[in-house]
Amino acid sequence: MATERRIARPPRHVNVRTQQRRLRHVKSLAVRSLKPPEPILWDPLAVKVKFTLYDLRHPNTVLYTSSVLEETYNPTWRSLTFQYEKFGDSVTINKFKIKVWLITGESKEEMMCFEKIVDLSTYRFMGVSKLMSV
């Protein structure tokens, strides 16, 4: 019996409409070159950073609060996990608001550095190891 040779095929194209782009698919977040609103905060050793996510349907309700990162203006949060039990149907949204906060001094005063509405339906899947910028 002759052995069959298999030809390697390139990965099939996935139609954009079938791609899943929901909050539950967000696995990491990276922010680069944060600029503090006040010049007194330019010392990265004195600053802590966190972010919060908000569902646009309920804008005053915090969906998720990240861990606090210290001594950086280029924070990266990895391994974001959204559990169905805690978030309910909020993990299926594809549009949300993100706010990045700077926490300063011993008083731990929080100042919003920036906010942005993110619409995941406008992003494309770049591969498992690629990062998307917000």
A tleap script that builds the chain and sets N, CA, C and O, in Angstrom:
source leaprc.protein.ff14SB
mol = sequence {
  NMET ALA THR GLU ARG ARG ILE ALA ARG PRO
  PRO ARG HIE VAL ASN VAL ARG THR GLN GLN
  ARG ARG LEU ARG HIE VAL LYS SER LEU ALA
  VAL ARG SER LEU LYS PRO PRO GLU PRO ILE
  LEU TRP ASP PRO LEU ALA VAL LYS VAL LYS
  PHE THR LEU TYR ASP LEU ARG HIE PRO ASN
  THR VAL LEU TYR THR SER SER VAL LEU GLU
  GLU THR TYR ASN PRO THR TRP ARG SER LEU
  THR PHE GLN TYR GLU LYS PHE GLY ASP SER
  VAL THR ILE ASN LYS PHE LYS ILE LYS VAL
  TRP LEU ILE THR GLY GLU SER LYS GLU GLU
  MET MET CYS PHE GLU LYS ILE VAL ASP LEU
  SER THR TYR ARG PHE MET GLY VAL SER LYS
  LEU MET SER CVAL
}
set mol.1.N position { 0.827 -1.170 0.000 }
set mol.1.CA position { 0.000 0.000 0.000 }
set mol.1.C position { 0.881 1.246 0.000 }
set mol.1.O position { 1.816 1.352 0.793 }
set mol.2.N position { 0.586 2.158 -0.866 }
set mol.2.CA position { 1.383 3.385 -0.969 }
set mol.2.C position { 0.997 4.351 0.146 }
set mol.2.O position { -0.168 4.464 0.527 }
set mol.3.N position { 2.006 5.037 0.650 }
set mol.3.CA position { 1.713 6.033 1.692 }
set mol.3.C position { 1.247 7.328 1.039 }
set mol.3.O position { 1.759 7.740 -0.002 }
set mol.4.N position { 0.280 7.948 1.667 }
set mol.4.CA position { -0.253 9.199 1.133 }
set mol.4.C position { 0.508 10.382 1.702 }
set mol.4.O position { 0.860 10.404 2.882 }
set mol.5.N position { 0.753 11.342 0.866 }
set mol.5.CA position { 1.376 12.582 1.318 }
set mol.5.C position { 0.287 13.620 1.520 }
set mol.5.O position { -0.597 13.789 0.680 }
set mol.6.N position { 0.363 14.291 2.616 }
set mol.6.CA position { -0.607 15.342 2.896 }
set mol.6.C position { 0.057 16.685 2.666 }
set mol.6.O position { 1.180 16.923 3.110 }
set mol.7.N position { -0.628 17.532 1.991 }
set mol.7.CA position { -0.120 18.871 1.734 }
set mol.7.C position { -0.626 19.790 2.841 }
set mol.7.O position { -1.819 19.828 3.142 }
set mol.8.N position { 0.300 20.525 3.436 }
set mol.8.CA position { -0.089 21.466 4.495 }
set mol.8.C position { -0.868 22.616 3.881 }
set mol.8.O position { -0.441 23.223 2.898 }
set mol.9.N position { -2.000 22.900 4.469 }
set mol.9.CA position { -2.832 23.988 3.974 }
set mol.9.C position { -2.730 25.180 4.925 }
set mol.9.O position { -2.597 25.016 6.138 }
set mol.10.N position { -2.794 26.363 4.361 }
set mol.10.CA position { -2.789 27.540 5.238 }
set mol.10.C position { -4.077 27.593 6.049 }
set mol.10.O position { -5.091 27.025 5.643 }
set mol.11.N position { -4.043 28.279 7.201 }
set mol.11.CA position { -5.258 28.369 8.006 }
set mol.11.C position { -6.395 29.010 7.212 }
set mol.11.O position { -6.180 29.916 6.407 }
set mol.12.N position { -7.600 28.518 7.458 }
set mol.12.CA position { -8.762 29.060 6.755 }
set mol.12.C position { -9.078 30.456 7.260 }
set mol.12.O position { -8.884 30.772 8.434 }
set mol.13.N position { -9.561 31.272 6.359 }
set mol.13.CA position { -9.981 32.621 6.729 }
set mol.13.C position { -11.275 32.536 7.525 }
set mol.13.O position { -12.202 31.815 7.155 }
set mol.14.N position { -11.324 33.278 8.613 }
set mol.14.CA position { -12.531 33.323 9.424 }
set mol.14.C position { -13.277 34.597 9.072 }
set mol.14.O position { -12.717 35.692 9.122 }
set mol.15.N position { -14.525 34.447 8.722 }
set mol.15.CA position { -15.335 35.600 8.368 }
set mol.15.C position { -15.415 36.552 9.552 }
set mol.15.O position { -15.625 36.119 10.685 }
set mol.16.N position { -15.249 37.846 9.299 }
set mol.16.CA position { -15.249 38.844 10.360 }
set mol.16.C position { -16.551 38.810 11.152 }
set mol.16.O position { -16.539 39.036 12.362 }
set mol.17.N position { -17.664 38.535 10.498 }
set mol.17.CA position { -18.948 38.514 11.195 }
set mol.17.C position { -19.043 37.400 12.224 }
set mol.17.O position { -19.814 37.508 13.177 }
set mol.18.N position { -18.284 36.344 12.051 }
set mol.18.CA position { -18.376 35.228 12.982 }
set mol.18.C position { -17.371 35.324 14.119 }
set mol.18.O position { -17.420 34.523 15.052 }
set mol.19.N position { -16.473 36.277 14.059 }
set mol.19.CA position { -15.488 36.408 15.130 }
set mol.19.C position { -16.170 36.912 16.398 }
set mol.19.O position { -17.034 37.787 16.357 }
set mol.20.N position { -15.767 36.350 17.497 }
set mol.20.CA position { -16.321 36.742 18.786 }
set mol.20.C position { -15.515 37.915 19.332 }
set mol.20.O position { -14.319 37.779 19.593 }
set mol.21.N position { -16.146 39.039 19.501 }
set mol.21.CA position { -15.481 40.204 20.079 }
set mol.21.C position { -16.346 40.719 21.218 }
set mol.21.O position { -17.209 41.576 21.029 }
set mol.22.N position { -16.102 40.189 22.375 }
set mol.22.CA position { -16.869 40.554 23.557 }
set mol.22.C position { -15.895 40.824 24.703 }
set mol.22.O position { -14.712 40.495 24.618 }
set mol.23.N position { -16.406 41.424 25.768 }
set mol.23.CA position { -15.576 41.730 26.925 }
set mol.23.C position { -14.917 40.474 27.479 }
set mol.23.O position { -13.778 40.529 27.943 }
set mol.24.N position { -15.610 39.353 27.437 }
set mol.24.CA position { -15.037 38.114 27.984 }
set mol.24.C position { -13.807 37.650 27.212 }
set mol.24.O position { -13.037 36.836 27.723 }
set mol.25.N position { -13.604 38.148 25.995 }
set mol.25.CA position { -12.450 37.757 25.199 }
set mol.25.C position { -11.234 38.641 25.437 }
set mol.25.O position { -10.149 38.342 24.938 }
set mol.26.N position { -11.395 39.717 26.185 }
set mol.26.CA position { -10.262 40.601 26.495 }
set mol.26.C position { -9.418 39.913 27.562 }
set mol.26.O position { -9.917 39.607 28.645 }
set mol.27.N position { -8.154 39.669 27.267 }
set mol.27.CA position { -7.285 38.934 28.184 }
set mol.27.C position { -6.189 39.780 28.806 }
set mol.27.O position { -5.629 39.406 29.836 }
set mol.28.N position { -5.877 40.909 28.196 }
set mol.28.CA position { -4.859 41.785 28.775 }
set mol.28.C position { -5.105 43.216 28.323 }
set mol.28.O position { -5.829 43.469 27.359 }
set mol.29.N position { -4.492 44.135 29.036 }
set mol.29.CA position { -4.612 45.547 28.704 }
set mol.29.C position { -3.258 46.194 28.935 }
set mol.29.O position { -2.641 46.006 29.984 }
set mol.30.N position { -2.802 46.950 27.962 }
set mol.30.CA position { -1.526 47.664 28.077 }
set mol.30.C position { -1.755 49.132 27.756 }
set mol.30.O position { -2.429 49.467 26.782 }
set mol.31.N position { -1.196 49.992 28.573 }
set mol.31.CA position { -1.275 51.435 28.362 }
set mol.31.C position { 0.152 51.943 28.271 }
set mol.31.O position { 1.002 51.560 29.075 }
set mol.32.N position { 0.417 52.794 27.306 }
set mol.32.CA position { 1.775 53.294 27.108 }
set mol.32.C position { 1.824 54.806 27.223 }
set mol.32.O position { 0.905 55.508 26.799 }
set mol.33.N position { 2.909 55.294 27.803 }
set mol.33.CA position { 3.219 56.729 27.903 }
set mol.33.C position { 2.105 57.533 28.560 }
set mol.33.O position { 1.635 58.530 28.012 }
set mol.34.N position { 1.692 57.087 29.738 }
set mol.34.CA position { 0.710 57.864 30.486 }
set mol.34.C position { 1.293 59.227 30.823 }
set mol.34.O position { 2.471 59.340 31.164 }
set mol.35.N position { 0.485 60.234 30.729 }
set mol.35.CA position { 0.916 61.581 31.091 }
set mol.35.C position { 0.045 62.053 32.249 }
set mol.35.O position { -1.166 62.210 32.088 }
set mol.36.N position { 0.647 62.279 33.413 }
set mol.36.CA position { -0.132 62.741 34.560 }
set mol.36.C position { -0.742 64.112 34.294 }
set mol.36.O position { -0.145 64.930 33.595 }
set mol.37.N position { -1.927 64.368 34.846 }
set mol.37.CA position { -2.562 65.660 34.624 }
set mol.37.C position { -1.851 66.812 35.327 }
set mol.37.O position { -2.016 67.969 34.941 }
set mol.38.N position { -1.073 66.509 36.339 }
set mol.38.CA position { -0.350 67.554 37.068 }
set mol.38.C position { 1.148 67.282 36.992 }
set mol.38.O position { 1.570 66.137 37.154 }
set mol.39.N position { 1.965 68.316 36.748 }
set mol.39.CA position { 3.417 68.110 36.628 }
set mol.39.C position { 4.064 67.572 37.895 }
set mol.39.O position { 5.134 66.967 37.832 }
set mol.40.N position { 3.434 67.782 39.036 }
set mol.40.CA position { 4.010 67.310 40.289 }
set mol.40.C position { 4.081 65.782 40.338 }
set mol.40.O position { 4.823 65.220 41.144 }
set mol.41.N position { 3.317 65.115 39.483 }
set mol.41.CA position { 3.243 63.653 39.505 }
set mol.41.C position { 4.200 62.979 38.530 }
set mol.41.O position { 4.059 61.786 38.261 }
set mol.42.N position { 5.153 63.705 38.006 }
set mol.42.CA position { 6.032 63.126 36.998 }
set mol.42.C position { 7.018 62.115 37.565 }
set mol.42.O position { 7.699 61.437 36.796 }
set mol.43.N position { 7.116 61.994 38.871 }
set mol.43.CA position { 8.011 61.009 39.478 }
set mol.43.C position { 7.325 59.643 39.457 }
set mol.43.O position { 6.367 59.430 40.199 }
set mol.44.N position { 7.799 58.708 38.618 }
set mol.44.CA position { 7.115 57.408 38.521 }
set mol.44.C position { 7.189 56.584 39.801 }
set mol.44.O position { 6.384 55.671 39.987 }
set mol.45.N position { 8.136 56.884 40.687 }
set mol.45.CA position { 8.240 56.124 41.926 }
set mol.45.C position { 7.118 56.469 42.904 }
set mol.45.O position { 6.853 55.715 43.840 }
set mol.46.N position { 6.470 57.594 42.689 }
set mol.46.CA position { 5.429 58.040 43.609 }
set mol.46.C position { 4.023 57.747 43.099 }
set mol.46.O position { 3.044 58.146 43.729 }
set mol.47.N position { 3.909 57.061 41.977 }
set mol.47.CA position { 2.603 56.882 41.344 }
set mol.47.C position { 2.203 55.414 41.288 }
set mol.47.O position { 3.033 54.531 41.070 }
set mol.48.N position { 0.928 55.181 41.489 }
set mol.48.CA position { 0.331 53.865 41.289 }
set mol.48.C position { -0.770 54.032 40.250 }
set mol.48.O position { -1.372 55.100 40.139 }
set mol.49.N position { -1.032 52.967 39.486 }
set mol.49.CA position { -1.989 53.045 38.382 }
set mol.49.C position { -2.981 51.888 38.480 }
set mol.49.O position { -2.606 50.767 38.827 }
set mol.50.N position { -4.251 52.167 38.171 }
set mol.50.CA position { -5.268 51.118 38.066 }
set mol.50.C position { -6.253 51.529 36.983 }
set mol.50.O position { -6.238 52.674 36.531 }
set mol.51.N position { -7.114 50.598 36.562 }
set mol.51.CA position { -8.166 50.950 35.619 }
set mol.51.C position { -9.488 50.364 36.079 }
set mol.51.O position { -9.527 49.398 36.841 }
set mol.52.N position { -10.561 50.960 35.608 }
set mol.52.CA position { -11.903 50.459 35.876 }
set mol.52.C position { -12.664 50.365 34.557 }
set mol.52.O position { -12.440 51.152 33.638 }
set mol.53.N position { -13.564 49.389 34.482 }
set mol.53.CA position { -14.408 49.204 33.298 }
set mol.53.C position { -15.860 49.469 33.666 }
set mol.53.O position { -16.315 49.118 34.755 }
set mol.54.N position { -16.577 50.093 32.742 }
set mol.54.CA position { -17.976 50.442 32.951 }
set mol.54.C position { -18.804 49.961 31.767 }
set mol.54.O position { -18.403 50.110 30.612 }
set mol.55.N position { -19.959 49.384 32.068 }
set mol.55.CA position { -20.922 49.007 31.035 }
set mol.55.C position { -21.639 50.278 30.605 }
set mol.55.O position { -22.117 51.026 31.458 }
set mol.56.N position { -21.726 50.540 29.313 }
set mol.56.CA position { -22.364 51.765 28.843 }
set mol.56.C position { -23.866 51.787 29.116 }
set mol.56.O position { -24.477 52.855 29.135 }
set mol.57.N position { -24.462 50.617 29.328 }
set mol.57.CA position { -25.893 50.577 29.649 }
set mol.57.C position { -26.160 51.090 31.059 }
set mol.57.O position { -27.231 51.626 31.343 }
set mol.58.N position { -25.163 50.919 31.949 }
set mol.58.CA position { -25.248 51.379 33.342 }
set mol.58.C position { -23.957 52.139 33.643 }
set mol.58.O position { -23.062 51.584 34.282 }
set mol.59.N position { -23.836 53.387 33.203 }
set mol.59.CA position { -22.550 54.095 33.221 }
set mol.59.C position { -21.948 54.349 34.601 }
set mol.59.O position { -20.739 54.553 34.703 }
set mol.60.N position { -22.747 54.344 35.658 }
set mol.60.CA position { -22.196 54.623 36.985 }
set mol.60.C position { -21.811 53.366 37.751 }
set mol.60.O position { -21.317 53.454 38.876 }
set mol.61.N position { -22.030 52.208 37.162 }
set mol.61.CA position { -21.721 50.950 37.824 }
set mol.61.C position { -20.384 50.420 37.332 }
set mol.61.O position { -20.179 50.239 36.131 }
set mol.62.N position { -19.474 50.171 38.273 }
set mol.62.CA position { -18.160 49.642 37.915 }
set mol.62.C position { -18.292 48.148 37.653 }
set mol.62.O position { -18.759 47.399 38.511 }
set mol.63.N position { -17.879 47.720 36.462 }
set mol.63.CA position { -17.896 46.299 36.112 }
set mol.63.C position { -16.680 45.577 36.663 }
set mol.63.O position { -16.772 44.451 37.150 }
set mol.64.N position { -15.545 46.243 36.577 }
set mol.64.CA position { -14.287 45.583 36.923 }
set mol.64.C position { -13.294 46.635 37.400 }
set mol.64.O position { -13.209 47.719 36.822 }
set mol.65.N position { -12.554 46.323 38.438 }
set mol.65.CA position { -11.457 47.170 38.909 }
set mol.65.C position { -10.196 46.327 38.890 }
set mol.65.O position { -10.169 45.222 39.433 }
set mol.66.N position { -9.167 46.842 38.274 }
set mol.66.CA position { -7.925 46.086 38.112 }
set mol.66.C position { -7.101 46.100 39.392 }
set mol.66.O position { -7.421 46.790 40.359 }
set mol.67.N position { -6.046 45.327 39.364 }
set mol.67.CA position { -5.054 45.408 40.426 }
set mol.67.C position { -4.287 46.716 40.261 }
set mol.67.O position { -4.278 47.308 39.181 }
set mol.68.N position { -3.650 47.157 41.330 }
set mol.68.CA position { -2.896 48.410 41.301 }
set mol.68.C position { -1.443 48.097 40.973 }
set mol.68.O position { -0.814 47.258 41.618 }
set mol.69.N position { -0.916 48.787 39.956 }
set mol.69.CA position { 0.487 48.631 39.578 }
set mol.69.C position { 1.262 49.845 40.067 }
set mol.69.O position { 0.765 50.970 40.020 }
set mol.70.N position { 2.482 49.610 40.536 }
set mol.70.CA position { 3.286 50.688 41.103 }
set mol.70.C position { 4.465 51.038 40.207 }
set mol.70.O position { 4.977 50.204 39.461 }
set mol.71.N position { 4.877 52.295 40.303 }
set mol.71.CA position { 6.118 52.786 39.703 }
set mol.71.C position { 6.198 52.595 38.195 }
set mol.71.O position { 7.220 52.141 37.682 }
set mol.72.N position { 5.135 52.935 37.484 }
set mol.72.CA position { 5.182 52.805 36.033 }
set mol.72.C position { 4.222 53.769 35.352 }
set mol.72.O position { 3.139 54.059 35.860 }
set mol.73.N position { 4.639 54.254 34.201 }
set mol.73.CA position { 3.756 55.003 33.313 }
set mol.73.C position { 3.456 54.191 32.059 }
set mol.73.O position { 2.879 54.708 31.103 }
set mol.74.N position { 3.847 52.923 32.065 }
set mol.74.CA position { 3.578 51.994 30.965 }
set mol.74.C position { 2.994 50.699 31.533 }
set mol.74.O position { 3.595 49.636 31.379 }
set mol.75.N position { 1.838 50.773 32.183 }
set mol.75.CA position { 1.307 49.578 32.848 }
set mol.75.C position { 0.754 48.544 31.871 }
set mol.75.O position { 0.220 48.882 30.814 }
set mol.76.N position { 0.897 47.285 32.252 }
set mol.76.CA position { 0.310 46.169 31.511 }
set mol.76.C position { -0.358 45.237 32.512 }
set mol.76.O position { 0.282 44.745 33.441 }
set mol.77.N position { -1.633 45.004 32.316 }
set mol.77.CA position { -2.370 44.063 33.143 }
set mol.77.C position { -2.614 42.822 32.301 }
set mol.77.O position { -3.162 42.909 31.202 }
set mol.78.N position { -2.210 41.677 32.810 }
set mol.78.CA position { -2.373 40.414 32.087 }
set mol.78.C position { -3.345 39.513 32.851 }
set mol.78.O position { -3.631 39.731 34.029 }
set mol.79.N position { -3.830 38.523 32.164 }
set mol.79.CA position { -4.714 37.507 32.751 }
set mol.79.C position { -5.984 38.104 33.333 }
set mol.79.O position { -6.365 37.788 34.460 }
set mol.80.N position { -6.636 38.962 32.568 }
set mol.80.CA position { -7.931 39.472 33.006 }
set mol.80.C position { -8.944 38.349 32.892 }
set mol.80.O position { -9.006 37.664 31.870 }
set mol.81.N position { -9.731 38.159 33.925 }
set mol.81.CA position { -10.724 37.100 33.924 }
set mol.81.C position { -12.066 37.667 34.345 }
set mol.81.O position { -12.184 38.303 35.393 }
set mol.82.N position { -13.063 37.436 33.530 }
set mol.82.CA position { -14.406 37.900 33.827 }
set mol.82.C position { -15.283 36.677 34.044 }
set mol.82.O position { -15.472 35.875 33.129 }
set mol.83.N position { -15.817 36.531 35.246 }
set mol.83.CA position { -16.597 35.350 35.583 }
set mol.83.C position { -18.085 35.618 35.376 }
set mol.83.O position { -18.590 36.680 35.741 }
set mol.84.N position { -18.780 34.652 34.788 }
set mol.84.CA position { -20.206 34.805 34.509 }
set mol.84.C position { -21.018 35.048 35.780 }
set mol.84.O position { -21.965 35.835 35.774 }
set mol.85.N position { -20.649 34.373 36.870 }
set mol.85.CA position { -21.425 34.485 38.096 }
set mol.85.C position { -21.440 35.919 38.608 }
set mol.85.O position { -22.464 36.394 39.101 }
set mol.86.N position { -20.313 36.608 38.493 }
set mol.86.CA position { -20.199 37.955 39.033 }
set mol.86.C position { -20.747 39.007 38.074 }
set mol.86.O position { -21.387 39.965 38.507 }
set mol.87.N position { -20.503 38.835 36.775 }
set mol.87.CA position { -20.830 39.869 35.811 }
set mol.87.C position { -22.141 39.640 35.070 }
set mol.87.O position { -22.663 40.566 34.448 }
set mol.88.N position { -22.678 38.442 35.123 }
set mol.88.CA position { -23.915 38.168 34.401 }
set mol.88.C position { -23.736 38.359 32.907 }
set mol.88.O position { -22.743 37.910 32.335 }
set mol.89.N position { -24.692 39.024 32.270 }
set mol.89.CA position { -24.612 39.211 30.820 }
set mol.89.C position { -23.648 40.323 30.421 }
set mol.89.O position { -23.472 40.577 29.229 }
set mol.90.N position { -23.023 40.988 31.381 }
set mol.90.CA position { -22.083 42.068 31.056 }
set mol.90.C position { -20.839 41.563 30.338 }
set mol.90.O position { -20.177 42.339 29.648 }
set mol.91.N position { -20.504 40.283 30.481 }
set mol.91.CA position { -19.327 39.758 29.783 }
set mol.91.C position { -19.580 39.609 28.294 }
set mol.91.O position { -18.641 39.402 27.525 }
set mol.92.N position { -20.829 39.711 27.878 }
set mol.92.CA position { -21.131 39.570 26.456 }
set mol.92.C position { -21.184 40.908 25.723 }
set mol.92.O position { -21.418 40.939 24.515 }
set mol.93.N position { -20.972 42.002 26.429 }
set mol.93.CA position { -21.021 43.309 25.763 }
set mol.93.C position { -19.791 43.493 24.885 }
set mol.93.O position { -18.737 42.915 25.149 }
set mol.94.N position { -19.931 44.293 23.851 }
set mol.94.CA position { -18.775 44.572 23.003 }
set mol.94.C position { -18.416 46.053 23.012 }
set mol.94.O position { -17.522 46.488 22.286 }
set mol.95.N position { -19.119 46.824 23.837 }
set mol.95.CA position { -18.835 48.252 23.940 }
set mol.95.C position { -18.830 48.624 25.420 }
set mol.95.O position { -19.800 48.362 26.131 }
set mol.96.N position { -17.742 49.233 25.884 }
set mol.96.CA position { -17.621 49.593 27.286 }
set mol.96.C position { -16.718 50.811 27.426 }
set mol.96.O position { -16.046 51.218 26.477 }
set mol.97.N position { -16.715 51.382 28.619 }
set mol.97.CA position { -15.866 52.537 28.906 }
set mol.97.C position { -14.746 52.095 29.835 }
set mol.97.O position { -14.970 51.338 30.780 }
set mol.98.N position { -13.557 52.569 29.562 }
set mol.98.CA position { -12.410 52.289 30.416 }
set mol.98.C position { -11.890 53.610 30.965 }
set mol.98.O position { -11.780 54.599 30.241 }
set mol.99.N position { -11.574 53.611 32.254 }
set mol.99.CA position { -10.969 54.784 32.888 }
set mol.99.C position { -9.668 54.340 33.544 }
set mol.99.O position { -9.631 53.327 34.242 }
set mol.100.N position { -8.612 55.098 33.318 }
set mol.100.CA position { -7.320 54.813 33.944 }
set mol.100.C position { -7.103 55.863 35.026 }
set mol.100.O position { -7.257 57.061 34.792 }
set mol.101.N position { -6.741 55.386 36.216 }
set mol.101.CA position { -6.601 56.241 37.390 }
set mol.101.C position { -5.162 56.259 37.879 }
set mol.101.O position { -4.482 55.233 37.859 }
set mol.102.N position { -4.699 57.420 38.316 }
set mol.102.CA position { -3.418 57.553 39.002 }
set mol.102.C position { -3.717 57.718 40.485 }
set mol.102.O position { -4.573 58.514 40.872 }
set mol.103.N position { -3.005 56.961 41.307 }
set mol.103.CA position { -3.173 57.039 42.759 }
set mol.103.C position { -1.887 57.633 43.303 }
set mol.103.O position { -0.804 57.094 43.076 }
set mol.104.N position { -2.002 58.737 44.015 }
set mol.104.CA position { -0.804 59.467 44.423 }
set mol.104.C position { -0.736 59.661 45.925 }
set mol.104.O position { -1.750 59.711 46.621 }
set mol.105.N position { 0.498 59.767 46.397 }
set mol.105.CA position { 0.765 60.170 47.771 }
set mol.105.C position { 0.242 59.225 48.824 }
set mol.105.O position { -0.329 58.174 48.537 }
set mol.106.N position { 0.460 59.643 50.062 }
set mol.106.CA position { 0.024 58.844 51.201 }
set mol.106.C position { -1.489 58.907 51.388 }
set mol.106.O position { -2.083 58.010 51.985 }
set mol.107.N position { -2.107 59.964 50.878 }
set mol.107.CA position { -3.562 60.089 51.000 }
set mol.107.C position { -4.285 59.149 50.035 }
set mol.107.O position { -5.494 58.945 50.140 }
set mol.108.N position { -3.535 58.585 49.103 }
set mol.108.CA position { -4.076 57.666 48.098 }
set mol.108.C position { -5.212 58.303 47.303 }
set mol.108.O position { -6.224 57.668 47.008 }
set mol.109.N position { -5.017 59.559 46.971 }
set mol.109.CA position { -6.001 60.283 46.171 }
set mol.109.C position { -5.989 59.731 44.752 }
set mol.109.O position { -4.926 59.549 44.159 }
set mol.110.N position { -7.171 59.468 44.214 }
set mol.110.CA position { -7.291 58.945 42.853 }
set mol.110.C position { -7.635 60.076 41.895 }
set mol.110.O position { -8.579 60.834 42.118 }
set mol.111.N position { -6.848 60.176 40.816 }
set mol.111.CA position { -7.121 61.157 39.778 }
set mol.111.C position { -7.269 60.421 38.458 }
set mol.111.O position { -6.424 59.600 38.101 }
set mol.112.N position { -8.343 60.715 37.734 }
set mol.112.CA position { -8.536 60.063 36.449 }
set mol.112.C position { -7.545 60.633 35.446 }
set mol.112.O position { -7.478 61.845 35.240 }
set mol.113.N position { -6.780 59.750 34.828 }
set mol.113.CA position { -5.780 60.161 33.845 }
set mol.113.C position { -6.428 60.288 32.463 }
set mol.113.O position { -6.194 61.265 31.751 }
set mol.114.N position { -7.233 59.308 32.093 }
set mol.114.CA position { -8.004 59.402 30.850 }
set mol.114.C position { -9.135 58.387 30.860 }
set mol.114.O position { -9.147 57.443 31.649 }
set mol.115.N position { -10.077 58.608 29.966 }
set mol.115.CA position { -11.167 57.657 29.772 }
set mol.115.C position { -11.426 57.510 28.283 }
set mol.115.O position { -11.198 58.432 27.501 }
set mol.116.N position { -11.908 56.333 27.906 }
set mol.116.CA position { -12.149 56.060 26.495 }
set mol.116.C position { -13.269 55.042 26.379 }
set mol.116.O position { -13.361 54.106 27.173 }
set mol.117.N position { -14.111 55.236 25.389 }
set mol.117.CA position { -15.131 54.240 25.063 }
set mol.117.C position { -14.519 53.291 24.043 }
set mol.117.O position { -14.000 53.720 23.012 }
set mol.118.N position { -14.585 52.009 24.337 }
set mol.118.CA position { -13.995 50.985 23.482 }
set mol.118.C position { -15.117 50.191 22.827 }
set mol.118.O position { -16.023 49.704 23.504 }
set mol.119.N position { -15.049 50.067 21.516 }
set mol.119.CA position { -16.007 49.265 20.762 }
set mol.119.C position { -15.236 48.107 20.135 }
set mol.119.O position { -14.535 48.287 19.139 }
set mol.120.N position { -15.368 46.920 20.721 }
set mol.120.CA position { -14.591 45.765 20.263 }
set mol.120.C position { -14.974 45.318 18.861 }
set mol.120.O position { -14.192 44.628 18.207 }
set mol.121.N position { -16.146 45.689 18.386 }
set mol.121.CA position { -16.538 45.278 17.038 }
set mol.121.C position { -15.703 45.971 15.969 }
set mol.121.O position { -15.720 45.554 14.811 }
set mol.122.N position { -14.974 47.018 16.333 }
set mol.122.CA position { -14.117 47.710 15.364 }
set mol.122.C position { -12.705 47.134 15.327 }
set mol.122.O position { -11.903 47.535 14.484 }
set mol.123.N position { -12.386 46.202 16.226 }
set mol.123.CA position { -11.049 45.606 16.261 }
set mol.123.C position { -11.017 44.314 15.462 }
set mol.123.O position { -12.047 43.676 15.246 }
set mol.124.N position { -9.837 43.944 15.033 }
set mol.124.CA position { -9.641 42.682 14.322 }
set mol.124.C position { -8.771 41.763 15.156 }
set mol.124.O position { -7.918 42.214 15.921 }
set mol.125.N position { -8.997 40.470 15.000 }
set mol.125.CA position { -8.171 39.476 15.665 }
set mol.125.C position { -6.824 39.429 14.971 }
set mol.125.O position { -6.750 39.202 13.763 }
set mol.126.N position { -5.750 39.646 15.736 }
set mol.126.CA position { -4.408 39.709 15.161 }
set mol.126.C position { -3.596 38.451 15.456 }
set mol.126.O position { -2.450 38.343 15.019 }
set mol.127.N position { -4.162 37.520 16.175 }
set mol.127.CA position { -3.440 36.317 16.540 }
set mol.127.C position { -3.314 36.239 18.048 }
set mol.127.O position { -3.547 37.219 18.756 }
set mol.128.N position { -2.948 35.084 18.525 }
set mol.128.CA position { -2.904 34.848 19.958 }
set mol.128.C position { -1.859 35.714 20.649 }
set mol.128.O position { -2.102 36.196 21.755 }
set mol.129.N position { -0.716 35.919 20.032 }
set mol.129.CA position { 0.368 36.624 20.709 }
set mol.129.C position { 0.404 38.116 20.420 }
set mol.129.O position { 1.301 38.809 20.902 }
set mol.130.N position { -0.537 38.625 19.656 }
set mol.130.CA position { -0.531 40.044 19.299 }
set mol.130.C position { -1.319 40.855 20.322 }
set mol.130.O position { -2.281 40.360 20.910 }
set mol.131.N position { -0.910 42.087 20.529 }
set mol.131.CA position { -1.626 42.997 21.407 }
set mol.131.C position { -2.352 44.029 20.564 }
set mol.131.O position { -1.830 44.488 19.548 }
set mol.132.N position { -3.541 44.390 20.978 }
set mol.132.CA position { -4.281 45.445 20.286 }
set mol.132.C position { -4.197 46.705 21.126 }
set mol.132.O position { -4.218 46.632 22.354 }
set mol.133.N position { -4.102 47.833 20.496 }
set mol.133.CA position { -4.039 49.073 21.255 }
set mol.133.C position { -5.418 49.694 21.341 }
set mol.133.O position { -6.226 49.608 20.416 }
set mol.134.N position { -5.658 50.314 22.465 }
set mol.134.CA position { -6.947 50.968 22.700 }
set mol.134.C position { -6.806 52.429 22.381 }
set mol.134.O position { -7.771 53.184 22.506 }
savepdb mol mol.pdb
quit
